[in-house]
């Protein structure tokens, strides 16, 4: 939750903000101890009142329609060729489709037999229009079926085209892939088709999400263009007033104990800090339930600078992120939506960060105080972490998450609902603070194909483990989102550039 430029949401500039933080650190420390003491005097709640964070994650209905497209048999002098066993491949791909749909919770309706002529295609499209599925999947079994893709795309339903190798040339794929709302897979790799189902599921998750935008004094609700996310603005004081009421329950104590147990080391945080971290986490869950919401983005730094809470929520946000619940910093709405994208599309937490160029080594440092630990997936083992305080205020708990060196990463950032920045790179090292300043989790990244680290696009980009460029671009193609990347420069032998 480290800030940048002016703390405009606080009404003061960054220098004034940091002076306030340093002057008030001791006072807030005493405030932290006092609030814990008061909270311990409140009645315990029963285990039946414990909120399962994972159940706050949207689980919408996802319906898709699928069909094989072929030409009248027998084939002669046309790809995929007379030696291609149509029945065997239809059976194979239908079986794989059934497995993937069940795995991802997608209700898939496959046409009972291949569509082999205009009449069969027309009847299927009439049925599709009546049933209004969330996405279509068509699987080609002859090169002459490409003539039907434009007709299918005109229905306006996001369409995935699976063309096994032998059913397409570059011209077929190039033309169809540029149709609005169409994503083409020309491959024998079935996981690419399963990823397409994830795209449709992710969009449905966006449509069923309400994000709490905790800032200012207003209360209202809007719907975000294209993605369909409901954005509910609530006054900033809502969180701190509810935090003050949050008792030290058995759940709070258990969460605090688990944080201590799993940490590689505890450096600055006190027992009071760790208890308050757990209280912030439990308080956030209660607020999400009360507002019927699935995610949040809060003006956390402004709240700390105004001495409204005794602890930044960094550690609590890490706990939410690890369970698939987006918890964004600094009321950066599109930062939160970018976090949501990694969560909903590839089922792993992202890490919203401040980008710092390391010009001596030409690296990008992604630096912030809130990173998830389950970097490989919500159901995978956690990365190691050191329990630190929030670096800008010396308060509370922030995890220094140690990212795996040498592993690929992807960086994404919604500039707006219609444009997504996509870049990739590789983890080089974890930067320690001190000797460096900045935030507790600081990850050095060697960017792919970017000549100058100063040219990396965006601010508060979201970093997540793995190279996921293909699935991100496919999502953009299905839903009409422009994707861009940081500039790449080509260098001639004589030193000139183009």
C-alpha positions in Angstrom: 0.0 0.0 0.0 2.9 2.3 -0.6 1.9 5.6 -2.2 3.2 7.7 -5.1 3.3 11.3 -6.1 0.6 13.2 -4.1 -1.7 11.6 -1.5 -4.5 13.3 -3.3 -7.1 11.1 -1.7 -5.9 12.4 1.7 -5.9 16.1 0.6 -2.2 16.5 1.4 1.0 16.0 -0.6 3.3 13.1 -0.2 5.9 15.0 1.9 3.3 16.1 4.4 1.8 12.7 4.4 5.2 11.1 5.3 5.8 13.7 8.0 2.5 12.9 9.6 3.3 9.2 9.5 6.7 9.6 11.2 5.4 12.0 13.8 2.5 9.8 14.7 4.1 6.4 14.8 4.6 6.3 18.6 1.1 7.6 19.2 -0.4 5.0 16.9 1.6 2.3 18.6 0.0 3.3 22.0 -3.4 3.4 20.2 -2.8 -0.1 18.9 -2.2 -1.5 22.4 -5.3 0.4 23.8 -7.6 -0.9 21.0 -6.5 -4.5 21.6 -7.1 -4.2 25.3 -10.6 -2.8 24.7 -11.3 -5.4 22.1 -10.3 -8.2 24.5 -12.9 -7.0 27.0 -15.7 -7.6 24.5 -17.7 -10.9 24.4 -16.3 -13.8 22.3 -18.3 -14.9 19.3 -19.1 -18.6 18.6 -17.3 -20.6 16.0 -20.6 -20.6 14.1 -20.1 -16.9 13.4 -16.7 -17.4 11.7 -17.0 -16.3 8.0 -15.4 -18.7 5.5 -13.6 -16.2 3.2 -13.6 -18.6 0.3 -17.4 -18.5 0.2 -17.2 -14.7 -0.5 -15.7 -15.6 -3.9 -18.4 -15.4 -6.6 -19.5 -18.8 -8.0 -21.8 -17.9 -10.9 -23.6 -20.2 -13.3 -21.6 -20.5 -16.5 -23.4 -22.0 -19.6 -21.8 -22.7 -22.9 -23.0 -24.3 -26.1 -20.6 -26.4 -28.3 -20.7 -28.1 -31.7 -18.5 -29.9 -34.2 -18.4 -28.5 -37.7 -17.7 -30.8 -40.6 -18.5 -31.3 -44.3 -20.5 -34.1 -46.0 -18.5 -37.4 -45.9 -16.5 -39.0 -47.3 -13.8 -36.4 -47.6 -11.7 -36.3 -50.7 -8.7 -34.0 -51.5 -9.4 -31.7 -48.6 -7.7 -31.1 -45.2 -7.6 -32.8 -42.7 -7.3 -35.6 -45.2 -8.9 -39.0 -45.8 -6.6 -40.6 -43.2 -8.0 -38.4 -40.4 -10.4 -40.5 -38.3 -13.3 -38.2 -37.8 -15.3 -40.4 -35.5 -12.3 -41.1 -33.2 -11.3 -37.4 -33.0 -14.9 -36.4 -32.3 -15.1 -38.9 -29.5 -11.7 -37.9 -28.1 -12.5 -34.1 -28.1 -16.0 -34.6 -26.7 -14.5 -36.6 -23.8 -11.9 -34.0 -23.1 -14.5 -31.3 -23.3 -16.7 -33.1 -20.7 -13.8 -33.5 -18.4 -12.7 -29.8 -18.6 -16.3 -28.5 -18.2 -16.8 -30.6 -15.0 -13.4 -29.5 -13.7 -14.2 -25.8 -14.1 -17.9 -25.9 -13.2 -19.1 -25.0 -16.7 -22.5 -26.3 -17.9 -21.7 -27.4 -21.4 -24.3 -28.4 -24.0 -22.8 -30.2 -26.9 -24.8 -30.6 -30.1 -25.7 -34.3 -30.4 -24.1 -34.7 -33.8 -21.8 -32.6 -36.0 -23.2 -29.7 -38.0 -22.5 -30.6 -41.6 -24.5 -28.2 -43.7 -26.1 -24.8 -43.7 -29.5 -26.1 -42.5 -27.9 -27.8 -39.5 -25.9 -24.8 -38.6 -29.0 -22.5 -38.9 -31.0 -24.7 -36.7 -28.3 -24.8 -34.0 -27.9 -21.0 -34.1 -31.7 -20.6 -33.6 -31.4 -22.8 -30.5 -28.4 -20.8 -29.3 -30.3 -17.5 -29.7 -33.2 -18.9 -27.6 -31.0 -20.3 -24.8 -28.6 -17.4 -24.6 -25.4 -19.2 -23.4 -22.5 -17.2 -22.0 -20.2 -18.5 -24.7 -19.8 -20.7 -27.7 -17.3 -23.4 -28.7 -17.0 -24.7 -32.2 -14.6 -27.5 -33.1 -13.7 -27.8 -36.8 -13.3 -31.1 -38.6 -12.7 -29.7 -42.1 -11.0 -26.7 -43.6 -14.1 -25.7 -45.6 -16.0 -24.9 -42.3 -14.2 -21.6 -41.9 -16.8 -20.0 -44.1 -19.3 -20.4 -41.3 -17.3 -18.6 -38.5 -18.3 -15.1 -39.5 -22.0 -16.2 -39.5 -21.6 -17.6 -36.0 -19.8 -14.5 -34.8 -22.7 -12.2 -36.0 -24.8 -13.7 -33.1 -22.7 -11.5 -30.7 -21.9 -14.3 -28.3 -18.2 -14.7 -27.3 -17.0 -17.6 -29.6 -14.0 -19.9 -29.2 -12.9 -21.7 -32.4 -10.8 -24.9 -31.9 -9.1 -25.8 -35.2 -6.9 -28.9 -34.7 -3.8 -28.8 -36.8 -4.7 -29.9 -40.3 -7.9 -27.8 -40.5 -6.5 -24.3 -41.0 -4.0 -22.2 -42.9 -2.6 -18.9 -41.6 -5.1 -16.9 -43.7 -8.1 -18.7 -42.1 -6.9 -18.1 -38.6 -5.8 -14.6 -39.2 -9.1 -13.4 -40.6 -11.3 -15.2 -38.0 -9.2 -14.1 -35.0 -9.8 -10.5 -35.9 -13.6 -10.8 -35.8 -15.1 -9.1 -32.8 -15.7 -11.5 -29.9 -13.8 -14.5 -31.5 -10.8 -16.3 -30.0 -9.1 -18.9 -32.3 -7.0 -21.9 -31.2 -5.1 -23.6 -34.0 -3.4 -26.4 -32.2 -3.4 -29.9 -30.9 -2.9 -28.7 -27.3 -6.2 -29.3 -25.5 -5.2 -27.2 -22.4 -5.5 -24.1 -24.7 -9.2 -25.0 -25.1 -9.6 -25.5 -21.3 -8.1 -22.0 -20.9 -10.8 -20.6 -23.2 -13.4 -22.0 -20.8 -11.6 -20.3 -18.0 -12.0 -17.0 -19.9 -15.7 -17.4 -20.1 -15.9 -18.3 -16.4 -13.7 -15.3 -15.5 -16.1 -12.9 -17.3 -19.0 -14.4 -15.4 -17.2 -14.0 -12.2 -16.6 -10.3 -13.0 -20.3 -9.9 -13.8 -21.3 -11.4 -10.4 -18.8 -9.4 -8.4 -19.5 -6.4 -6.2 -16.4 -4.5 -5.1 -16.4 -2.2 -2.1 -14.7 1.1 -3.0 -13.8 2.4 0.5 -13.0 6.1 0.2 -14.3 9.6 0.8 -17.7 10.2 2.2 -20.2 9.1 -0.5 -22.3 6.0 -0.8 -23.5 4.9 -4.2 -23.3 2.0 -6.7 -22.4 1.9 -10.4 -21.7 -0.8 -12.9 -18.3 -0.9 -14.7 -18.5 -0.7 -18.5 -17.6 -3.9 -20.4 -16.7 -6.0 -17.4 -20.0 -5.7 -15.6 -18.5 -5.3 -12.1 -20.8 -3.6 -9.6 -18.8 -0.9 -7.8 -20.2 0.1 -4.4 -18.6 3.2 -2.9 -18.9 3.5 0.9 -17.5 6.1 3.3 -13.9 5.5 4.4 -14.9 5.7 8.0 -17.0 2.6 7.7 -14.0 0.4 8.0 -12.3 2.1 11.0 -15.5 2.4 12.9 -16.3 -1.3 12.5 -12.6 -2.1 13.3 -13.0 -0.4 16.6 -15.9 -2.7 17.4 -14.1 -5.9 16.4 -13.4 -8.0 19.5 -10.4 -10.3 20.0 -12.4 -13.5 19.3 -11.1 -17.0 19.3 -10.8 -16.7 15.5 -8.7 -13.6 15.8 -6.4 -15.4 18.2 -6.2 -18.4 15.9 -5.4 -16.3 12.8 -2.7 -14.5 14.7 -1.2 -17.7 16.0 -1.2 -19.2 12.5 0.5 -16.1 11.0 3.3 -16.4 13.6 3.7 -20.1 13.1 4.0 -19.9 9.3 6.5 -17.0 9.3 10.1 -17.7 8.5 11.0 -14.9 10.9 9.3 -12.1 12.8 11.3 -8.8 12.7 9.4 -5.7 13.8 5.8 -6.6 14.7 4.7 -7.0 18.3 2.1 -9.4 19.6 -0.3 -6.4 19.6 0.5 -5.7 16.0 -0.2 -9.3 15.0 -3.5 -9.4 16.9 -4.6 -6.1 15.2 -3.6 -7.6 11.8 -6.0 -10.5 12.5 -8.7 -8.1 13.7 -8.4 -6.1 10.4 -8.8 -9.4 8.4 -11.9 -10.5 10.4 -13.4 -7.0 10.2 -13.0 -7.0 6.4 -14.8 -10.3 6.1 -17.7 -9.0 8.2 -17.9 -5.8 6.1 -18.0 -7.8 2.9 -20.8 -9.9 4.2 -22.8 -6.9 5.4 -22.4 -5.2 2.0 -23.1 -8.4 0.0 -19.7 -7.8 -1.6 -16.9 -10.1 -3.0 -13.9 -7.7 -3.1 -12.6 -4.4 -1.8 -10.3 -1.5 -2.5 -9.6 0.9 0.4 -7.9 4.3 1.0 -5.7 2.6 3.5 -2.7 5.0 3.5 -5.0 8.0 4.0 -6.7 6.2 6.9 -3.3 5.6 8.6 -2.1 9.1 8.0 -5.3 10.4 9.6 -4.7 8.2 12.6 -8.1 6.5 12.1 -6.7 3.0 12.7 -3.8 1.7 14.8 -2.6 -0.6 12.0 -2.4 -0.7 8.2 -4.4 -3.6 6.9 -1.5 -5.0 4.8 -1.2 -8.4 6.5 -5.0 -8.9 6.5 -5.1 -8.1 2.8 -2.5 -10.9 2.2 -4.8 -13.4 4.0 -7.7 -12.4 1.8 -5.7 -12.5 -1.4 -4.5 -16.1 -0.5 -8.2 -17.2 -0.4 -9.2 -15.7 -3.7 -10.7 -12.5 -2.3 -9.4 -9.3 -4.0 -8.2 -6.8 -1.4 -6.7 -3.7 -3.1 -4.6 -0.8 -1.7 -5.0 2.9 -1.9 -8.5 2.9 -3.3 -7.0 2.2 -6.8 -10.1 0.7 -8.4 -8.4 -0.5 -11.6 -5.6 -1.9 -9.6 -8.2 -3.9 -7.8 -9.8 -5.0 -11.0 -6.3 -6.1 -12.3 -5.9 -8.2 -9.1 -9.4 -9.7 -9.8 -8.3 -10.7 -13.3 -5.4 -12.9 -12.0 -7.7 -14.4 -9.4 -10.6 -15.1 -11.6 -8.7 -16.2 -14.8 -5.8 -18.2 -13.5 -6.8 -18.9 -9.8 -3.8 -17.3 -8.2 -3.2 -14.1 -6.3 -1.6 -11.1 -7.9 0.6 -8.4 -6.4 -0.2 -4.8 -7.1 3.0 -2.8 -6.9 4.8 0.5 -7.4 7.3 0.1 -10.3 10.9 1.2 -9.6 13.5 1.2 -12.4 16.9 -0.3 -11.4 19.0 1.4 -14.1 22.4 0.0 -13.3 21.2 -3.6 -14.0 18.3 -2.6 -16.2 15.7 -4.3 -14.1 12.2 -3.5 -12.8 11.6 -3.6 -9.1 8.0 -4.3 -8.1 7.6 -2.9 -4.6 4.6 -2.9 -2.2 3.5 -4.1 1.2 0.7 -6.5 0.3 1.5 -9.6 -1.7 -0.3 -12.9 -1.6 1.8 -16.0 -0.6 0.1 -18.7 -2.6 1.8 -17.6 -5.7 1.4 -20.9 -7.6 -2.3 -21.1 -6.9 -4.9 -20.9 -4.1 -4.7 -24.6 -3.6 -0.8 -24.8 -3.7 1.7 -24.4 -0.9 2.5 -20.9 0.3 5.8 -19.1 -0.5 8.0 -18.3 2.5 7.5 -14.9 4.1 9.1 -12.8 6.8 6.7 -10.8 9.1 7.6 -7.2 8.9 5.9 -3.9 9.7 4.5 -1.4 7.1 7.7 0.4 5.9 6.3 3.9 5.5 4.8 4.1 9.0 6.7 1.4 11.1 3.3 0.1 12.1 1.3 -3.1 12.0 2.1 -6.2 9.9 3.2 -6.5 6.3 4.5 -9.7 4.8 7.9 -9.7 3.0 7.0 -12.5 0.6 10.0 -14.2 -1.0 9.3 -14.8 -4.7 11.0 -17.8 -6.3 14.1 -16.6 -8.2 14.3 -17.6 -11.9 10.6 -18.1 -12.3 8.6 -16.3 -15.1 6.0 -13.7 -14.2 3.3 -11.7 -15.9 2.5 -8.0 -15.4 -1.0 -6.7 -16.1 -2.8 -3.4 -15.6 -6.3 -2.3 -16.7 -5.8 1.3 -17.9 -9.6 1.4 -18.1 -12.2 -1.3 -18.8 -11.3 -1.3 -22.5 -7.5 -1.6 -22.4 -5.1 -4.0 -20.7 -1.3 -3.7 -20.4 0.4 -7.1 -20.7 4.1 -7.7 -20.1 6.2 -10.6 -19.0 9.5 -11.1 -17.3 11.5 -13.3 -14.9 12.2 -13.0 -11.1 15.9 -12.1 -10.5 16.0 -11.5 -6.8 14.2 -10.3 -3.7 15.4 -6.8 -2.5 15.9 -6.4 1.2 14.7 -3.3 3.1 17.1 -2.1 4.4 19.5 -1.4 2.8 16.9 -0.4 0.2 14.0 1.9 1.1 10.5 1.3 -0.2 8.1 -1.4 0.6 8.6 -4.8 2.3 8.0 -7.1 -0.7 10.4 -5.8 -3.4 10.9 -8.2 -6.4 13.6 -7.6 -9.0 12.3 -8.5 -12.5 14.2 -8.9 -15.8 11.6 -7.8 -18.3 11.2 -9.7 -21.6 12.0 -7.9 -24.8 12.1 -4.5 -23.2 15.4 -2.7 -23.9 15.0 0.0 -21.2 13.4 -0.7 -17.8 12.3 3.0 -17.6 9.9 2.3 -20.5 7.7 -0.2 -18.7 4.1 0.9 -19.0 1.7 1.6 -16.1 1.7 2.2 -12.4 0.3 -0.2 -9.8 0.7 -3.1 -12.3 -0.2 -6.5 -10.9 2.6 -9.1 -11.0 1.7 -12.8 -10.8 3.7 -16.0 -11.1 4.0 -17.7 -14.5 3.9 -16.6 -18.2 0.1 -16.1 -18.9 0.3 -13.8 -21.9 -1.7 -16.2 -24.2 -4.7 -16.6 -21.9 -4.8 -12.9 -21.2 -4.7 -12.0 -24.9 -7.4 -14.6 -25.5 -9.6 -13.0 -22.8 -9.1 -9.6 -24.4 -10.1 -11.0 -27.9 -13.3 -12.6 -26.5 -14.5 -9.5 -24.8 -13.3 -6.6 -27.0 -10.5 -5.3 -24.8 -7.5 -3.8 -26.4 -4.2 -5.2 -25.2 -0.9 -3.3 -25.3 2.6 -3.9 -24.1 5.6 -1.8 -23.2 7.7 -0.6 -26.1 10.4 -2.8 -27.6 13.3 -1.4 -29.4 15.3 -3.1 -32.2 19.0 -2.3 -32.3 21.1 -2.4 -35.5 24.7 -3.5 -35.4 25.9 0.1 -36.0 24.0 1.3 -32.8 21.0 2.8 -34.5 17.5 1.9 -33.4 14.2 1.5 -35.0 
